[in-house]
Amino acid sequence: MAKLSLKLTPEEINSKVFSGKDGGYDALEVDKYLDLVVNDYIAFDQYHLECVKMEKELTELRRTLNNYKAKLSEEEYERALLQEKVEAMTKNGSNLENIELLQRISLLEQELYKLGKDPSRIK
């Protein structure tokens, strides 16, 4: 938004005094018209202040949005990594079960040896 450069304030417009000349303007009519100009100027000034405020809010909202986007990207990346790990574990799940079974057989064989029995001769 371009910076607004106002030449007059509402107070300057309201306090302006015109010099009188023969055959000049009607002072009351000029005064009433300037009152209208001042009221419009005040409304415009309030509008401008509101625009500046909203521009600041928009800047803050954009910053917040960018922070959330960055955080979301990080979360999506971590989620993808976890998904890959879950898929790998699912594929290797049967291998893990086999390893557990082999470890159990090994423990049972050790117990048989302790009891004096040779597991390889058991039919």
C-alpha positions as CSV (number, residue, x, y, z in Angstrom):
1,M,0.0,0.0,0.0
2,A,1.4,3.4,-1.0
3,K,2.0,5.8,1.8
4,L,-0.7,8.5,2.0
5,S,0.7,12.0,2.0
6,L,-2.0,14.5,3.1
7,K,-1.5,18.2,2.5
8,L,-4.1,19.4,5.0
9,T,-5.5,18.3,8.3
10,P,-9.2,18.5,9.1
11,E,-8.3,21.3,11.6
12,E,-6.5,23.3,8.9
13,I,-9.4,23.1,6.6
14,N,-11.8,24.0,9.3
15,S,-9.8,27.0,10.5
16,K,-9.1,28.5,7.0
17,V,-10.2,32.1,6.7
18,F,-10.8,33.6,3.3
19,S,-10.1,37.2,2.6
20,G,-13.1,39.2,1.6
21,K,-13.3,41.1,-1.7
22,D,-16.0,43.1,-3.3
23,G,-18.2,40.8,-5.2
24,G,-16.5,37.8,-3.5
25,Y,-17.9,34.6,-2.2
26,D,-20.6,34.3,0.4
27,A,-18.7,33.5,3.6
28,L,-21.6,31.4,5.0
29,E,-21.9,29.3,1.9
30,V,-18.1,28.7,1.8
31,D,-18.1,27.8,5.5
32,K,-20.9,25.3,5.0
33,Y,-19.1,23.8,2.1
34,L,-15.8,23.5,4.0
35,D,-17.7,21.8,6.8
36,L,-18.7,19.1,4.3
37,V,-15.1,18.9,3.1
38,V,-13.9,18.6,6.7
39,N,-16.4,15.8,7.5
40,D,-15.3,13.9,4.4
41,Y,-11.7,14.5,5.3
42,I,-12.3,13.1,8.8
43,A,-14.0,10.1,7.4
44,F,-11.2,9.5,4.9
45,D,-8.6,9.9,7.7
46,Q,-10.4,7.3,9.8
47,Y,-10.6,5.0,6.8
48,H,-6.9,5.4,6.2
49,L,-6.0,4.7,9.8
50,E,-8.2,1.5,9.6
51,C,-6.4,0.5,6.4
52,V,-3.0,0.9,8.1
53,K,-4.2,-1.1,11.1
54,M,-5.5,-3.8,8.7
55,E,-2.2,-3.9,6.8
56,K,-0.3,-4.5,10.0
57,E,-2.7,-7.3,10.9
58,L,-2.4,-8.8,7.4
59,T,1.4,-8.7,7.7
60,E,1.2,-10.5,11.1
61,L,-1.3,-13.1,9.7
62,R,1.0,-13.8,6.7
63,R,3.9,-14.3,9.1
64,T,1.8,-16.7,11.2
65,L,0.6,-18.5,8.1
66,N,4.2,-19.0,6.9
67,N,5.2,-20.3,10.3
68,Y,2.3,-22.8,10.1
69,K,3.2,-23.8,6.6
70,A,6.8,-24.5,7.7
71,K,5.7,-26.5,10.6
72,L,3.2,-28.4,8.5
73,S,6.0,-29.2,6.0
74,E,8.1,-30.5,8.8
75,E,5.2,-32.6,10.2
76,E,4.5,-34.0,6.7
77,Y,8.2,-34.9,6.3
78,E,8.3,-36.7,9.6
79,R,5.0,-38.4,8.8
80,A,6.4,-39.7,5.5
81,L,9.5,-41.0,7.3
82,L,7.4,-42.8,9.9
83,Q,5.2,-44.2,7.2
84,E,8.3,-45.6,5.4
85,K,9.4,-47.2,8.7
86,V,6.0,-48.8,9.3
87,E,6.0,-50.2,5.8
88,A,9.5,-51.6,6.2
89,M,8.5,-53.1,9.6
90,T,5.4,-54.6,8.0
91,K,7.4,-56.2,5.2
92,N,10.0,-57.5,7.7
93,G,7.3,-58.6,10.2
94,S,7.4,-62.2,9.0
95,N,11.2,-62.2,9.3
96,L,11.0,-60.9,12.9
97,E,8.6,-63.7,13.7
98,N,10.9,-66.3,12.3
99,I,13.8,-64.8,14.2
100,E,11.8,-65.0,17.4
101,L,10.9,-68.7,16.7
102,L,14.6,-69.5,16.0
103,Q,15.6,-67.9,19.3
104,R,12.9,-69.9,21.1
105,I,14.1,-73.2,19.5
106,S,17.6,-72.4,20.5
107,L,16.6,-71.8,24.1
108,L,14.7,-75.1,24.1
109,E,17.7,-76.9,22.7
110,Q,19.9,-75.5,25.4
111,E,17.5,-76.7,28.0
112,L,17.5,-80.2,26.5
113,Y,21.3,-80.3,26.5
114,K,21.2,-79.3,30.2
115,L,18.9,-82.2,30.8
116,G,21.4,-84.5,29.1
117,K,19.4,-85.1,25.9
118,D,20.7,-84.5,22.4
119,P,18.1,-82.5,20.4
120,S,19.4,-83.7,17.1
121,R,18.4,-87.4,18.1
122,I,14.8,-86.5,18.9
123,K,12.4,-87.6,16.3
